[in-house]
């Protein structure tokens, strides 16, 4: 019998930081459940959440500007541990009577900090010989520390880099412990949730599966469920989890949209229907999707068209199967966060997801989303725990709308056929040379522009394929992957020689930010 995995919770209040999801990932790595909520959640919501501790994120604004984000003063009187990061620390300092001003010299990037005074339990093991290398991102600094707070660290440009009030168990840091650039950052977050907040670590793969199975059974009872199976990691793990929970009550609907990778339909059917014993119905809907997408060029509109048609097809198949009221979906936590941000206006919408952003307002089927609380790496971990093959669980991410968002502009069958063949060659070469598992995500993009080329003695005027490969730990930030030139050359030659309609291949060397990983 597993313990209540939600019995220990950390609340993260988001002030608009680009790193808020990283904070949550570090907390989860300490095997403690957490959620991200907007800074204006309100005291009633905070009390209802009942956290063991609260983390106040960074943010782009200055605490001394009129109308800057804040929290209710009662927050600091709850008697539970609070950690303020960057803007969160400055907010805490202002609340207790300290002063924050514009820095004479801003700090962005790596900085070395030195320990001062008596570091408390939060800093246990964090400093090495009294120093550490951290990641800074601030244009303000603390001019005056509040009474009963002591300075724990400083840097050359910031006399106050960390503060603590041990009696109140309230801490603040100017640097970002959540990013990989801060040494011992994982240890720092672990110290907060384990030593300061007293969490024991109940958020384990086995307990997550046990909890999900129990909740699925309680939600659907003995009623049948239909699941939209795409063959991607999220929907595959959802299928395995639902199958474990309700067995033959589950029917998977695999929709061949015409926007899938080469041979993907046959692979999905072989994996689930033949090897895992999951009931799968295959629906050929290429013509319907291409017709619905004709003339659509806006990326957000394409996502919503694809998502809406997915749901209609699911409902049609559910109606054919009989009285089915439940629809399973592979929604994961980043989908929920990003789409919620777009609806509430707390952050810019990076993209909407067909899982949560493309659903029609009136939908007959009720949703079952067992992965809704999980990050991608957590999904992969429980996928392996459920017995899914490693090569399936660790496939590179594939967007819900498929090749529809890797074809720039209008989608046509000709474009999709060209792209799926080029992408297959690219991935084949990465696997053959051993680079596939070193890269976090790689894919080809179809560009609807033509360039001049020469093949044999003839002049050509054909399409361009762009190749993308990134390495990342969390997909919130990413660096382009430096593939060796000889491998890139071989991939480019194969695509141009084997894919009719392409005479030029280019390589994307953009990082995230400022670019995104996907092109649309």
CORBEL-V178024 format. One line per field, one symbol per residue. phi: phi as a letter, one per 40 degrees, with the letter a starting at -180 (. if undefined). psi: psi as a letter, one per 20 degrees, with the letter a starting at -180 (. if undefined). burial: 1 if it has 9 or more other C-alpha atoms within 8 Angstrom, else 0. Layout:
phi: ???
psi: ???
burial: ???
This chain:
phi: .ccccbcbbbbbccbgccbdccdcccccccgbcabbbcdcdgcccccccfccabbcccaccbccccgcdabcccdcbcgbcbbbbfdcccccccccgcbbbcccbcbbhcabbbcbgbdcccbcgccbfgbabbbbaabbaccacccgbbcbaabcbbcbbababcccfbbabccbcccccccgccccccdccccccgccgccbdccccdcccccccccbgbccbbbcccgccccccdcccccccbfcccbcbccccgbcccgcdccccccccccbgccbbbbcbdccccccccgcbcdccddccccccdcccdccccccchcbbbbcaccbcddcccccccccgcacccacbccbbbcccbbccccbbcbdcbcdccccccccccgccdcccbccdbcdcgcdbbbcgccbddcccccccccccdcdcccccgcdccccababbcbcbbbcabbgbbcbabcbbbbbabbacbgcbabccccdcccccccccccccbbchbbabbbcbcbbcccbcccb
psi: pqroijhoqppoppkjqijghhggghghhjlpqrqpqqhkhqhghghhhmqhrppprarirphiqpjqqarqhhgijijqqppppdhhghgggghjjapprpqhoropbqqpqqqqcnpahhjojgqokjrqprpqmqiqrphppqqjqqphqrrhioioiprqnhgilpqqphrniiqiioqjhggghhhghgggikqhmimqgghggggggghghhgicjqqpppoohirgghghgghghghgjciipppooooijkrrpjhghgghgggghhijppppppokghgghghipiphpggggghggghhggggghghhhhibnpipoqqkprghgggghhhhhijirqogqqqhghijpqhophqqqomijhjqrghhggghghhijqqghghkqqqpqgjbihjjopbqpqggggggghgghhgghghgghijigihphpqrqppplqqqprpocjqpqnarppppppqpqhijhqqqqpmqqhhggggggggghhiopipjppqpokqrprirrgqh.
burial: 0000100111111111101111111111011111111110111001000011111111100010000100000000000111111111111111001111100001100111111100101111011000111111111111001100111111100111111110001111111111100110111111111111101011101011111111011001001111111101111111111110110011111111111110011001111111000111010011001100110110101111111111100110111000011111111110111110110000001001111111100000100111110110011111111001000110000000111111111110001101111111111011100011001111111111001110000001111111111111000111111000001100110111001001111001001100000000
